[in-house]
Structures are given as C-alpha cells and as structure tokens.
Amino acid sequence: MTAQANKGAAPAHIETDVLVIGAGGAGMYAALEAAKAGASVVLADRSLIGRGGATVMAQMTVAAALAEQTPDHWEHHLADTLAAGRGLCDERLAALLCEDGPHRLREMDGWKVGWAREDGHIKQAQAPGHDRPRCAYVDFLSTGPAVSRALRAQLNLSRGIRRIGELMIVDIALHDGVACGATALHLPSGEAVTLAAKAVVIATGGLTGLYRRNSASSNMGGDGYALALRAGAELIDMEFVQFFPIGHLAPRLVGMDPIMWDPFRYKLGGKLLNAEMREFEQDYATLDTRSDGRYVLTRDLATYAITREVEAGRGSPAGGAYLSFQHLPEAEIRSAFGPVVDRLAANGIDLTKRPVEVAPIAHYHMGGVRVDDTLRTAVPGLYASGEAVGGANGANRLSGNAITEALVFGASAGRNAARHAQRNSSRWSAQAARPALDLLRSAERRDAPNAAALVRDLKALMADQVGPFRTEAKLQSALAGIARMTSEIGEVPFSSASAFDPVLVDWLDLRNMLLVAQSVAVPALARTESRGAHQREDHPGLDDGWCVNQIVALSGDSALELRRAAPSSGRAAA
C-alpha cells in the first residue's frame, strides 16, 4: 500500500484552467498555446518535461508546404497525405495538419529551432510519398532534439505554465460526464495527487511501446488511449500500426535514432544480407517500370522479406538481417554519413569492417483518440493532440508528417482547450476523484504474478501475434493471451508497500496496456483485408467494402464495443 494510502490523508490538490497530460512535442505546444490564450496551465508528464515521448527521439524530417525552394501549396501536401492514408483519412484533420503546418514551422523558425538553410531559404528534402521536396530538417541527427529544445526554451519564457514531472495520470476525473481534471500518482513519493481543470488535453503519444522492438520512449504504451476510453471517449483506426523495416537491432546503439539507416541504405545502396551473407532483396522486390527497370524493395516489402528470412532460419544472430556497407570505399561512406560516422564510432561501429543487424520495428501508430476538427473528443472538456489523435493519417502515415502533427494538433488542442476553460466554470468535486483514489488505496502486497514479467510477455505477444503480418489464428491467439493476462492481474493493484512503488506502477501500466492491446487486436481481427499498415496474410489485397473506419468504445459494463463509420470529409475549421 502506498505511503499516502497508509496515512489515509487527503491527497495533494492542484487547480488550473487547462491540464495537459504528456510533455513531448504536442504537449509542450499545447501548453504554450493555452497559456498564450490566457489560461493557467499544468503540464504533467511521467517522465521529465520535454525529455520523453517521440519528438525528442526523432532525427529525420518535418513535412510542410513551405515553398521555400520549390513551388508548393498545402493542398498538394494534403493530396499526398490522403493518398498515403488509403481512403481512410479524416479529411478535416488532414487538412488542418497540412494547412497549418507551414505556420508552425515558421513559428519554430522564429524560436531559433535552426532549420537547415540553402541560399537563405529553409532547405527541404524529398521524402517517400511526396510529389516534391517538402521536408524540412535541422540535420539528419538532431531534428527532433532541436524541436524539443526550442519548445523547452519557450516554456522557460512563458508565464502561467506549471511543469510537473514524474507524475503518472491514473484516470481522468469526470463530473456528470464532463472532464474536470485527473487523479495521479507522484512516482518518487507514491503519494496520490488530484488535479482540477476546466479542460484536459491528452498528449501522451502512441502505443509502439506495446511491442518488443520499437522506436519509442519507454513510456509510450498507449496510456492516453486507455485514459480516453475509460473516460467515455472513442478510439479510431486502432488496427493500423506502422512498422519500420530496418530498425537498428545490434550491436548496441546509444543516443541515436534506431530508424536512422533507411536514407543511407537508399543513398549508398546498403545491402541486406541473411545469415548466409547472401543478398536476398531481389527475391522479394518488385520491378519498377517507371525508371530503369530496377528491382525496388519498398518498406512494406523489406519488412516482409526480413520477416520471411528469419522464419526460414536465415536470420542474423539477434533475429533480423545484416545491413552492410562494406562494399563501399571508406571515403564514400564518410561523405554520405558525415558526422554520423563519428557517432557510430563512439558506439563501437565501423561500417567499413562489419555490418549492423536490423529488423522490423514498431515505429508509429496511425490510430488513436477520435476527435472533431477542434481536437475535442466525445467527452466535453477533453481534448487530444499529437500522435494520441487518430484519423488524420488513415491506414498509413505519410513520411515527415509525425512532428508536423505534434506541432499542429498540439497548438490547436491547447488553443481550443483554453477557449473551453474560459467559457466554463470548474466542474471539480472531490467525488470525481474518488474511483481512482479508491483504486490506489486498494493496492496490496500479495503473492501475485510478476507484473514486470507480464509486461515483457505482452510485448512479445504483440510482436509475434499482432505484428506486421497478421492472420485470424494469430489474432485469436493474441486475444486469448490478453484475456488471460487481464484475468491474472485482476482488479486489485499489486504493491511493494514502499513509497517509490515500481510494482504498483507496473500494475497500472499493465491495466492500460492490456486494454489498448485489445483495442488493436479486436479491429485487426475484424478487418478482413490488407490496407496500408494492416496486412492480413489470410486476406491479401484491398476490399472496397472495407473503406470504413472502425470505432472502439467501452460499454457501460466495460466491455469493448466495435462499430464502423464512413471516413469524414470536408475542410477543417479555422
């Protein structure tokens, strides 16, 4: 039992206009915009402020129709985004992302983020799926960290934002169905904290932490989706998890993005080799009739090829494939990689002497909380932003849209949450926090399954059964495993009976992760086609009858409900 629960004392209490949950790129931007609109803001994160989430880890590009070097318009960006989404994008959200993207990047430029420039113009690179060079960057190592650093600097300059790290949100507080704050656990002390707010913004990122191999921060296990579901909001497109084909696997790589290899593979012709040190790309590649007749291994085919080689017993020692640049002169490697070569050397990697091991890695989630074009959920007073939002990307995200999404949706959610707070009085009551407080106080020390081991097992189950290539048998097996683990942990939390209580935290994480894992597997089982990032080996190819979004919600008895809806169309609100 926690120290706070033992004492039976009243929890610490904080009041604010807007509570932002999650302090990555989207959360920081939401806090800044809400404060700019005149609201008092609490920015809470279970990690350090501005140091967790996906933005700080991203090292690639940011898509926006800046037209700095090439004529462009946001509607061209929108067309590419809709094409990537395979007919499932919410056009209102996609339009908001593309239309507001240039404004956000220019505002970041004014905040000295340091976009790369050429002849005085922001430099823009060509990325897969775009019809022209559209993707800005700081450099190919530091774009995400630079964006996070610029946002943290603005937080330091902003008044009205209280930042609280190491605070795990347990549940959204509700009064007559309206979001009125949250209940949290202060991780270092184990004490409960209640937060009253007139509006709440979920900015907790995606769910790729549910998978054994992922490019996410350790705290991206889908917390926000579970919070939203239990509060009464809906989720959309949860079956669409994007896997990056050549995420770094071995040797150990510290302080670098695990998805860094793709541009260098394309640029230099890095070779994918199996355990026999034989190139296998052409065994799976398709003929590109648009160019010179070369065989091209696209990302989805690369994921398929590596998976098949491993299943055939031809994988590398760590369970992937080798990526080799050894056939290239050292000068050519250094010219292409630049300072990356020195960063790799610090990790003990010499590309002239040895290959690295790569494997498909969970990278991004297209689905998320269902919102309208003001980023409001179905729950009054509850908003979502960044990767926590579902719908904008449909069945597959266009390259470069992730950070743009964080900035645009963060700004919009923060601004609209502040407007809601200014129009409404506080609905807070102590009773709103009671269910979550009772849950924390019920935690007990007892012989129970090892929660940390169950987290590990769940990640393995999701990777093996709900990974890049799915079948009915795999998905049924996954749902059975999820149900078994849910039964094992029960409804009473485990505890180590200490102030800092990692056992309780693992139980709370499992509570969220199991609900979110089920929210992915159920619609994945229902969708009997292959579309975008959802690939069913037993149902190959698109089915026009499945050009629908799947909506997940919790019923009154906490059972998962699934329904279909036609994709939303029309321009976003200003």
C-alpha positions as CSV (number, residue, x, y, z in Angstrom):
1,M,0.0,0.0,0.0
2,T,1.3,3.5,-0.8
3,A,2.6,5.8,1.9
4,Q,-0.3,8.2,1.1
5,A,-2.9,5.5,1.4
6,N,-1.5,4.2,4.6
7,K,-1.8,7.6,6.2
8,G,-5.4,8.0,5.0
9,A,-4.5,11.6,4.4
10,A,-6.1,13.8,1.8
11,P,-4.2,13.8,-1.4
12,A,-2.2,16.9,-2.6
13,H,-4.5,19.0,-4.8
14,I,-3.7,21.4,-7.7
15,E,-6.1,23.6,-9.6
16,T,-5.7,25.0,-13.1
17,D,-7.6,26.0,-16.2
18,V,-6.0,23.5,-18.6
19,L,-4.3,20.3,-17.7
20,V,-2.0,18.9,-20.4
21,I,-1.1,15.2,-19.9
22,G,2.2,14.5,-21.7
23,A,5.1,16.8,-22.3
24,G,6.5,15.8,-25.6
25,G,6.3,18.0,-28.7
26,A,2.5,18.0,-28.8
27,G,2.1,18.5,-25.1
28,M,4.6,21.4,-24.9
29,Y,3.0,23.1,-27.9
30,A,-0.5,22.7,-26.4
31,A,0.7,24.2,-23.1
32,L,2.3,27.2,-24.8
33,E,-0.8,27.9,-26.9
34,A,-3.2,27.5,-24.0
35,A,-1.1,29.9,-21.9
36,K,-0.9,32.4,-24.9
37,A,-4.7,32.3,-24.9
38,G,-4.7,33.4,-21.3
39,A,-5.3,30.1,-19.5
40,S,-3.4,28.9,-16.5
41,V,-1.8,25.5,-17.4
42,V,-0.4,22.5,-15.7
43,L,1.9,20.5,-17.9
44,A,2.3,17.0,-16.4
45,D,4.4,14.0,-17.5
46,R,5.5,10.8,-16.0
47,S,9.0,11.5,-17.4
48,L,11.0,14.7,-17.3
49,I,9.3,17.6,-19.0
50,G,10.3,17.7,-22.7
51,R,12.6,14.7,-22.4
52,G,10.1,11.9,-23.0
53,G,7.8,11.0,-25.9
54,A,8.7,10.5,-29.6
55,T,9.6,14.1,-30.7
56,V,12.8,14.3,-28.8
57,M,13.9,11.0,-30.3
58,A,13.2,11.8,-33.9
59,Q,16.2,12.5,-36.1
60,M,14.6,12.9,-39.6
61,T,12.4,15.4,-41.3
62,V,9.3,17.6,-40.8
63,A,6.8,17.9,-43.7
64,A,5.2,21.2,-44.6
65,A,4.4,23.1,-47.8
66,L,6.7,26.0,-47.2
67,A,7.5,26.5,-50.9
68,E,11.0,27.9,-49.9
69,Q,12.9,26.1,-52.7
70,T,10.1,24.5,-54.8
71,P,6.7,25.9,-55.6
72,D,4.2,24.2,-53.3
73,H,0.8,24.6,-51.7
74,W,-0.7,22.9,-48.6
75,E,-3.3,21.3,-50.9
76,H,-0.6,19.3,-52.7
77,H,0.6,18.1,-49.3
78,L,-2.9,17.2,-48.5
79,A,-3.3,15.1,-51.7
80,D,-0.2,13.2,-50.8
81,T,-1.4,12.6,-47.2
82,L,-4.8,11.3,-48.4
83,A,-3.1,9.0,-50.9
84,A,-0.9,7.5,-48.2
85,G,-4.0,7.0,-46.0
86,R,-5.6,4.6,-48.5
87,G,-9.0,6.2,-48.3
88,L,-9.4,6.3,-44.6
89,C,-8.1,9.7,-43.6
90,D,-10.4,12.2,-41.7
91,E,-10.0,14.9,-44.3
92,R,-10.8,17.7,-41.8
93,L,-7.9,16.7,-39.6
94,A,-5.6,16.0,-42.6
95,A,-6.4,19.4,-44.0
96,L,-5.7,21.1,-40.6
97,L,-2.4,19.3,-40.5
98,C,-1.3,20.4,-44.0
99,E,-2.7,23.9,-43.9
100,D,-1.4,24.9,-40.5
101,G,1.9,23.1,-40.9
102,P,3.8,25.9,-42.6
103,H,2.7,28.4,-39.9
104,R,4.0,26.1,-37.2
105,L,7.4,25.6,-38.9
106,R,7.8,29.3,-39.4
107,E,6.9,30.0,-35.8
108,M,9.5,27.4,-34.8
109,D,12.0,29.2,-37.1
110,G,11.3,32.4,-35.1
111,W,12.1,30.4,-32.0
112,K,15.5,29.6,-33.4
113,V,15.0,25.9,-33.9
114,G,17.7,26.0,-36.6
115,W,16.1,24.7,-39.8
116,A,18.9,23.9,-42.3
117,R,19.2,26.6,-45.0
118,E,20.4,26.9,-48.5
119,D,20.9,30.2,-50.3
120,G,18.9,31.8,-47.4
121,H,15.9,29.5,-47.8
122,I,14.8,26.7,-45.5
123,K,16.1,23.6,-47.1
124,Q,13.6,20.9,-48.0
125,A,14.3,17.3,-48.9
126,Q,12.4,14.8,-50.9
127,A,10.8,12.0,-48.9
128,P,8.9,8.9,-49.9
129,G,5.3,9.6,-50.9
130,H,5.7,13.3,-51.5
131,D,5.3,14.8,-55.0
132,R,8.1,17.3,-54.4
133,P,10.8,18.3,-51.9
134,R,8.8,19.3,-48.8
135,C,10.5,18.1,-45.7
136,A,12.5,20.5,-43.5
137,Y,15.1,19.4,-41.1
138,V,17.8,20.7,-38.7
139,D,20.2,17.9,-39.6
140,F,19.8,14.2,-40.0
141,L,20.8,13.6,-36.4
142,S,19.1,16.3,-34.4
143,T,15.8,17.5,-35.8
144,G,13.6,16.1,-33.0
145,P,16.0,17.1,-30.2
146,A,16.2,20.6,-31.7
147,V,12.4,20.9,-31.9
148,S,12.2,19.8,-28.3
149,R,14.9,22.1,-27.2
150,A,13.2,25.1,-28.8
151,L,9.9,24.3,-27.2
152,R,11.5,23.9,-23.8
153,A,13.1,27.3,-24.2
154,Q,9.7,28.8,-24.9
155,L,8.3,27.1,-21.8
156,N,11.0,28.8,-19.8
157,L,9.9,32.2,-21.2
158,S,6.2,31.6,-20.7
159,R,4.2,32.6,-17.7
160,G,1.3,30.6,-16.4
161,I,2.6,27.1,-17.1
162,R,3.4,24.9,-14.1
163,R,5.5,21.9,-15.1
164,I,5.3,18.7,-13.0
165,G,7.4,15.7,-14.0
166,E,7.3,12.2,-12.6
167,L,3.5,12.3,-12.3
168,M,1.6,9.3,-13.6
169,I,-2.0,10.0,-14.5
170,V,-4.3,7.2,-13.3
171,D,-7.6,8.3,-14.6
172,I,-9.5,11.4,-16.0
173,A,-11.9,12.8,-13.4
174,L,-15.5,13.2,-14.6
175,H,-18.5,15.2,-13.2
176,D,-21.8,14.3,-15.0
177,G,-19.8,13.1,-18.0
178,V,-17.7,16.2,-18.3
179,A,-13.9,16.1,-17.9
180,C,-13.0,18.1,-14.8
181,G,-9.4,17.1,-14.1
182,A,-7.5,13.9,-13.2
183,T,-6.1,11.7,-10.5
184,A,-2.4,11.0,-10.5
185,L,0.4,9.1,-8.7
186,H,3.5,11.0,-7.8
187,L,6.1,8.4,-8.7
188,P,9.0,9.3,-6.3
189,S,6.9,9.6,-3.2
190,G,4.0,7.2,-4.0
191,E,1.5,9.9,-3.0
192,A,-1.8,10.5,-4.7
193,V,-2.4,13.9,-6.4
194,T,-5.7,15.3,-7.6
195,L,-5.8,17.9,-10.4
196,A,-8.8,20.1,-11.0
197,A,-9.1,21.5,-14.5
198,K,-11.7,23.1,-16.7
199,A,-10.3,21.3,-19.7
200,V,-7.9,18.4,-20.2
201,V,-5.6,17.7,-23.1
202,I,-4.3,14.1,-23.7
203,A,-0.8,14.4,-25.4
204,T,0.7,11.1,-24.4
205,G,1.9,9.9,-27.8
206,G,1.3,6.5,-29.3
207,L,1.4,2.8,-28.4
208,T,4.5,1.4,-30.0
209,G,5.9,0.7,-26.5
210,L,3.5,-2.3,-26.6
211,Y,5.9,-4.0,-28.9
212,R,9.1,-5.8,-28.1
213,R,11.1,-3.8,-30.6
214,N,10.1,-0.2,-31.0
215,S,11.5,3.3,-31.7
216,A,9.5,4.9,-28.8
217,S,10.3,6.2,-25.4
218,S,9.7,3.7,-22.7
219,N,6.6,5.5,-21.5
220,M,4.7,5.1,-24.8
221,G,2.5,2.1,-24.0
222,G,-0.8,3.8,-25.0
223,D,-1.6,5.4,-21.7
224,G,-3.6,8.2,-23.3
225,Y,-5.8,5.8,-25.3
226,A,-6.7,3.9,-22.1
227,L,-7.4,7.2,-20.2
228,A,-9.7,8.3,-23.1
229,L,-11.6,5.0,-23.3
230,R,-12.3,4.8,-19.6
231,A,-13.5,8.5,-19.6
232,G,-16.0,7.7,-22.3
233,A,-14.2,8.8,-25.5
234,E,-13.9,6.7,-28.6
235,L,-10.8,5.4,-30.5
236,I,-10.4,5.1,-34.3
237,D,-8.2,3.2,-36.7
238,M,-6.5,1.3,-33.9
239,E,-5.5,-1.7,-36.1
240,F,-3.0,0.5,-38.1
241,V,0.4,0.2,-36.5
242,Q,3.3,1.3,-38.7
243,F,6.4,-0.9,-38.7
244,F,9.7,0.4,-39.9
245,P,11.6,-2.3,-41.8
246,I,15.2,-1.8,-40.8
247,G,15.2,-0.6,-37.2
248,H,18.6,-1.0,-35.5
249,L,19.0,-4.3,-33.7
250,A,22.7,-4.9,-32.9
251,P,25.3,-4.0,-31.8
252,R,24.0,-1.7,-29.1
253,L,23.4,1.8,-30.3
254,V,23.1,4.6,-27.7
255,G,21.8,8.1,-28.2
256,M,20.9,7.6,-31.9
257,D,17.6,7.0,-33.6
258,P,17.1,3.3,-34.3
259,I,15.4,4.1,-37.6
260,M,18.4,6.1,-39.0
261,W,19.5,3.5,-41.6
262,D,16.9,3.9,-44.3
263,P,18.1,7.1,-46.1
264,F,21.7,5.7,-46.1
265,R,20.5,2.4,-47.5
266,Y,18.8,4.2,-50.3
267,K,21.5,6.7,-50.9
268,L,24.5,4.3,-50.8
269,G,23.0,1.0,-51.8
270,G,23.4,-0.7,-48.5
271,K,23.0,-4.4,-48.9
272,L,20.6,-6.6,-46.9
273,L,22.2,-10.0,-46.2
274,N,20.9,-13.1,-44.5
275,A,22.8,-15.4,-42.2
276,E,24.5,-17.0,-45.2
277,M,25.8,-13.4,-46.1
278,R,23.7,-13.6,-49.2
279,E,21.7,-10.7,-50.6
280,F,18.0,-11.5,-50.6
281,E,16.4,-8.3,-51.6
282,Q,15.8,-9.3,-55.2
283,D,14.0,-12.5,-54.0
284,Y,11.2,-10.2,-52.8
285,A,11.5,-7.0,-54.7
286,T,9.1,-5.7,-57.4
287,L,10.1,-4.4,-60.8
288,D,10.0,-0.6,-61.0
289,T,8.8,0.0,-64.6
290,R,8.7,3.8,-64.1
291,S,12.5,4.1,-64.1
292,D,15.3,2.0,-65.4
293,G,13.8,-1.4,-64.7
294,R,15.5,-1.9,-61.4
295,Y,14.1,-4.1,-58.7
296,V,12.9,-2.0,-55.7
297,L,12.3,-3.2,-52.2
298,T,9.8,-0.8,-50.6
299,R,9.4,-0.5,-46.9
300,D,6.5,-3.0,-46.7
301,L,8.3,-5.5,-48.9
302,A,11.5,-5.0,-46.8
303,T,9.6,-5.8,-43.7
304,Y,8.1,-8.9,-45.4
305,A,11.5,-10.0,-46.7
306,I,13.3,-9.8,-43.4
307,T,10.4,-11.5,-41.6
308,R,10.4,-14.4,-44.0
309,E,14.2,-14.8,-43.9
310,V,14.1,-15.0,-40.1
311,E,11.2,-17.5,-40.2
312,A,13.2,-19.7,-42.6
313,G,16.1,-19.9,-40.2
314,R,18.3,-17.5,-42.2
315,G,18.2,-14.6,-39.7
316,S,21.1,-12.8,-38.1
317,P,22.1,-13.8,-34.5
318,A,19.9,-11.2,-32.9
319,G,16.9,-12.2,-35.0
320,G,17.0,-9.9,-38.0
321,A,19.1,-9.3,-41.1
322,Y,22.5,-7.8,-41.8
323,L,22.8,-4.4,-43.4
324,S,26.2,-4.0,-44.9
325,F,28.1,-1.0,-46.4
326,Q,31.4,-2.9,-46.5
327,H,31.4,-2.9,-50.3
328,L,31.8,0.9,-50.4
329,P,35.1,2.9,-50.1
330,E,35.6,4.5,-46.7
331,A,35.7,7.9,-48.3
332,E,32.3,7.4,-49.8
333,I,30.8,6.2,-46.5
334,R,32.2,9.3,-44.7
335,S,31.0,11.6,-47.4
336,A,27.4,10.3,-47.1
337,F,27.2,9.8,-43.4
338,G,29.2,12.9,-42.4
339,P,29.3,13.3,-38.6
340,V,27.2,10.2,-38.2
341,V,30.4,8.2,-38.8
342,D,31.9,9.6,-35.6
343,R,28.8,9.0,-33.6
344,L,28.8,5.4,-34.8
345,A,32.4,5.0,-33.9
346,A,31.6,6.1,-30.3
347,N,29.2,3.1,-30.3
348,G,31.9,0.8,-31.5
349,I,30.6,0.5,-35.0
350,D,32.9,0.7,-38.0
351,L,30.9,0.3,-41.2
352,T,33.9,-0.5,-43.3
353,K,34.7,-3.6,-41.2
354,R,31.3,-5.0,-40.1
355,P,27.6,-4.9,-40.9
356,V,24.9,-4.0,-38.4
357,E,21.9,-6.1,-37.7
358,V,18.4,-4.6,-38.5
359,A,14.9,-5.8,-38.1
360,P,11.3,-4.5,-38.4
361,I,10.5,-2.2,-35.5
362,A,7.2,-0.7,-34.3
363,H,7.5,3.0,-35.2
364,Y,4.2,4.9,-35.2
365,H,0.5,4.5,-34.7
366,M,-2.0,5.9,-37.1
367,G,-5.0,5.2,-34.8
368,G,-5.9,7.0,-31.6
369,V,-8.4,9.1,-29.9
370,R,-11.3,10.1,-32.1
371,V,-11.7,13.9,-32.2
372,D,-13.5,16.6,-34.2
373,D,-11.8,19.4,-36.1
374,T,-11.3,21.3,-32.8
375,L,-9.4,18.3,-31.4
376,R,-12.3,17.7,-28.9
377,T,-13.3,14.2,-28.0
378,A,-16.8,12.9,-27.4
379,V,-16.3,13.9,-23.7
380,P,-16.9,17.6,-23.1
381,G,-13.8,19.3,-21.8
382,L,-11.5,16.5,-23.0
383,Y,-9.1,17.1,-26.0
384,A,-6.3,15.1,-27.6
385,S,-3.2,16.1,-29.6
386,G,-0.2,14.7,-31.5
387,E,0.1,11.0,-32.1
388,A,-2.6,10.4,-29.5
389,V,-5.1,11.6,-32.1
390,G,-6.4,9.1,-34.6
391,G,-7.9,9.7,-38.0
392,A,-5.7,12.2,-39.8
393,N,-3.4,9.5,-41.3
394,G,-5.9,6.8,-42.2
395,A,-4.3,3.5,-42.9
396,N,-0.7,4.7,-43.3
397,R,1.2,7.9,-42.3
398,L,3.0,9.9,-45.0
399,S,6.7,10.3,-44.3
400,G,7.5,13.5,-42.4
401,N,4.0,14.1,-41.0
402,A,4.7,13.0,-37.4
403,I,6.4,16.1,-36.0
404,T,4.1,18.3,-38.1
405,E,1.1,16.6,-36.5
406,A,2.6,17.1,-33.0
407,L,3.0,20.8,-33.6
408,V,-0.3,21.5,-35.4
409,F,-2.5,19.4,-33.2
410,G,-0.8,20.5,-30.1
411,A,-1.4,24.1,-30.9
412,S,-5.0,23.6,-31.9
413,A,-5.8,21.4,-28.9
414,G,-4.2,23.9,-26.5
415,R,-6.0,26.9,-28.0
416,N,-9.4,25.2,-28.1
417,A,-9.0,23.8,-24.6
418,A,-8.2,27.3,-23.3
419,R,-11.3,28.7,-25.0
420,H,-13.4,25.9,-23.4
421,A,-11.9,26.7,-20.0
422,Q,-12.7,30.4,-20.4
423,R,-16.3,29.7,-21.3
424,N,-17.0,27.2,-18.5
425,S,-16.7,27.2,-14.7
426,S,-14.9,24.4,-12.9
427,R,-16.9,21.2,-12.5
428,W,-14.5,19.7,-10.0
429,S,-15.7,17.9,-6.9
430,A,-13.8,15.6,-4.6
431,Q,-16.2,12.9,-5.6
432,A,-14.9,13.0,-9.2
433,A,-11.5,11.7,-8.0
434,R,-12.9,9.0,-5.7
435,P,-12.9,6.0,-8.1
436,A,-9.2,6.5,-8.9
437,L,-8.2,7.2,-5.3
438,D,-10.1,4.1,-4.1
439,L,-8.2,2.1,-6.7
440,L,-4.8,3.4,-5.4
441,R,-5.8,2.8,-1.8
442,S,-6.8,-0.7,-2.5
443,A,-3.3,-1.7,-3.6
444,E,-2.0,-4.5,-1.5
445,R,1.1,-6.6,-1.2
446,R,0.4,-10.2,-2.0
447,D,1.7,-13.2,-3.8
448,A,0.8,-12.5,-7.4
449,P,2.1,-12.8,-10.9
450,N,5.3,-10.8,-11.7
451,A,3.9,-7.7,-13.2
452,A,7.2,-6.7,-14.9
453,A,7.4,-10.2,-16.4
454,L,3.8,-9.8,-17.7
455,V,4.7,-6.5,-19.4
456,R,7.6,-8.4,-21.1
457,D,5.3,-11.2,-22.1
458,L,2.7,-8.8,-23.5
459,K,5.3,-7.0,-25.7
460,A,6.4,-10.4,-27.1
461,L,2.8,-11.5,-27.7
462,M,2.0,-8.2,-29.6
463,A,5.2,-8.5,-31.7
464,D,4.6,-12.2,-32.6
465,Q,0.8,-12.2,-33.0
466,V,-0.2,-8.6,-33.8
467,G,2.9,-7.6,-35.7
468,P,3.4,-6.5,-39.4
469,F,1.7,-9.7,-40.8
470,R,-1.4,-11.0,-39.3
471,T,-3.8,-14.0,-39.6
472,E,-7.0,-14.9,-37.9
473,A,-5.2,-17.6,-35.9
474,K,-2.6,-15.2,-34.6
475,L,-5.1,-12.6,-33.7
476,Q,-7.4,-15.1,-31.9
477,S,-4.3,-16.3,-30.0
478,A,-3.4,-12.8,-29.1
479,L,-6.9,-12.0,-27.7
480,A,-6.8,-15.2,-25.7
481,G,-3.4,-14.2,-24.2
482,I,-4.6,-10.7,-23.5
483,A,-7.7,-12.1,-21.7
484,R,-5.6,-14.5,-19.7
485,M,-3.2,-11.7,-18.6
486,T,-6.1,-9.4,-17.7
487,S,-7.6,-12.1,-15.5
488,E,-4.2,-12.8,-13.9
489,I,-3.7,-9.2,-12.8
490,G,-7.2,-8.8,-11.5
491,E,-8.9,-5.6,-10.4
492,V,-6.9,-5.0,-7.2
493,P,-3.5,-3.4,-7.8
494,F,-0.2,-5.1,-6.6
495,S,2.0,-3.1,-4.4
496,S,5.5,-3.3,-2.9
497,A,4.3,-1.3,0.1
498,S,7.0,1.2,-0.3
499,A,6.9,4.9,-1.2
500,F,8.5,4.5,-4.6
501,D,6.4,1.6,-5.8
502,P,7.5,0.0,-9.1
503,V,5.2,-2.9,-8.6
504,L,2.2,-0.7,-8.4
505,V,3.4,1.3,-11.4
506,D,3.8,-2.0,-13.4
507,W,0.3,-3.0,-12.5
508,L,-1.1,0.4,-13.6
509,D,0.8,0.1,-16.8
510,L,-0.5,-3.4,-17.4
511,R,-4.0,-2.2,-16.8
512,N,-3.6,0.4,-19.6
513,M,-1.5,-1.8,-21.9
514,L,-3.9,-4.7,-21.9
515,L,-6.9,-2.5,-22.6
516,V,-5.0,-0.9,-25.5
517,A,-3.7,-4.2,-26.8
518,Q,-7.2,-5.5,-27.0
519,S,-8.3,-2.3,-28.8
520,V,-5.7,-3.1,-31.5
521,A,-6.3,-6.8,-31.9
522,V,-10.2,-6.7,-32.0
523,P,-10.4,-4.3,-35.0
524,A,-7.4,-6.1,-36.6
525,L,-9.3,-9.4,-36.4
526,A,-12.5,-7.8,-37.8
527,R,-10.8,-6.1,-40.8
528,T,-10.6,-9.0,-43.3
529,E,-8.5,-7.2,-45.9
530,S,-4.9,-5.8,-46.3
531,R,-4.8,-2.0,-46.3
532,G,-1.8,0.3,-45.5
533,A,-0.1,-0.8,-42.3
534,H,-2.7,-3.6,-41.7
535,Q,-1.6,-6.7,-43.6
536,R,-3.6,-9.9,-43.3
537,E,-1.8,-12.8,-44.8
538,D,-5.1,-14.7,-44.9
539,H,-6.9,-11.8,-46.6
540,P,-4.4,-10.2,-49.1
541,G,-5.4,-7.1,-51.1
542,L,-7.8,-4.2,-50.7
543,D,-11.5,-4.8,-50.3
544,D,-13.7,-1.8,-51.3
545,G,-16.2,-2.9,-48.8
546,W,-13.7,-2.1,-46.1
547,C,-13.2,1.6,-46.9
548,V,-14.5,2.4,-43.5
549,N,-13.1,3.4,-40.1
550,Q,-13.5,1.2,-37.1
551,I,-14.5,2.8,-33.9
552,V,-13.7,1.3,-30.5
553,A,-15.5,2.3,-27.3
554,L,-16.2,0.9,-23.8
555,S,-19.8,-0.2,-23.0
556,G,-21.4,0.5,-19.6
557,D,-20.1,-2.8,-18.3
558,S,-16.6,-2.0,-19.5
559,A,-16.8,-4.4,-22.5
560,L,-15.1,-3.4,-25.7
561,E,-17.5,-2.4,-28.5
562,L,-16.7,-2.1,-32.2
563,R,-18.6,-0.3,-34.9
564,R,-17.9,1.1,-38.4
565,A,-18.2,4.6,-39.8
566,A,-17.6,6.2,-43.1
567,P,-14.5,8.4,-43.2
568,S,-15.1,12.1,-42.5
569,S,-14.6,14.6,-45.3
570,G,-14.6,18.3,-45.6
571,R,-12.3,21.2,-44.6
572,A,-11.2,21.6,-41.1
573,A,-12.4,24.6,-39.0
574,A,-10.2,27.6,-38.8
